[in-house]
Structures are given as C-alpha cells and as structure tokens.
Amino acid sequence: MPLIADELAEVISRFKVVTFSGNVGAGKTTLIKKLCQLWGIEDAVSSPTFSLVNQYLSNYQKQHSLIYHIDLYRVKNEEEAYDAGIEDNLYSGELCLVEWPEKAEGIIPEDALRVEITTISPDQRHIRVVSGEN
C-alpha cells in the first residue's frame, strides 16, 4: 500500500471527495492510514465505523487543512446518512475520504474520485481509480 499511496496522493490533490470501495478487509482503511501519514497527520487514524466521521488536521496541499474520514458501513440508507449530517461534510470544501460510499451513493458528489479495491489473494490487491471529472 505505501507505493500506491504515494501515487494516489498526487491524484487526490485535484479532488475534494474520494471514495474507497471494497469488501471487508480489502484495505480501505489501511490505504487511508498511509495517505494520512503522507499528509503529516499525527493523530491515530482509524476507521470511524461507529462515530461515522473522524476529523484530522493535516498539512495537506501545504496548508493546514481539515480532513474528514467518513465510514458509511453502518448507515442503512441515504436518508440516514443525510440525517447524520454527512452531506454537510461532503460539500464543506474540505477533503473527504469516504469508505463504503455505496451505502449512500445519492449524496456522493458526481465529481468524486473513486478508488475501488479488489482482493486477489491475502497479500495482493487490484486497485482501480476512476475520476468523476468531466
């Protein structure tokens, strides 16, 4: 994951919302942890499965920035995500890293960068990056 994190960090700089899809254990949170390390986040980075959103202060893009780490795994539908205020985070202008976006696809901005992780074997992953830019 360190090598892909370096390459992905370059691409992410053009986006405000980045989604991470894949099965449980595919490496979504691991990849986000590596990205956060690159951006100088000193807080412990963990998946916000129960709180839905973690906030980190970083030096992303050479300026102090707030990064939202959103995990929609426990969200039942878009309405529940909306009621939890997730849409406010997604359209805040701050960088949002979203795990399990398929749980509330309708509130994810169309121009989001999408990272899809497929498990090939216990130590091998296929990562597909799709830009929502027109």
Buried (B, 14 or more C-beta within 10 A) or exposed (E): BEEBBEEBBEEBEEBBBBBBBBEEEBBBBBBBBBBBBBBEBEEEBEBBEEBBBBEBBBEBEEEEBBBBBBBBBBBEEBEBBBEBEBBEBBEEEBBBBBBBBEBBEEBBBEEBBBBBBBBEEEEEBEBEBEEBEE
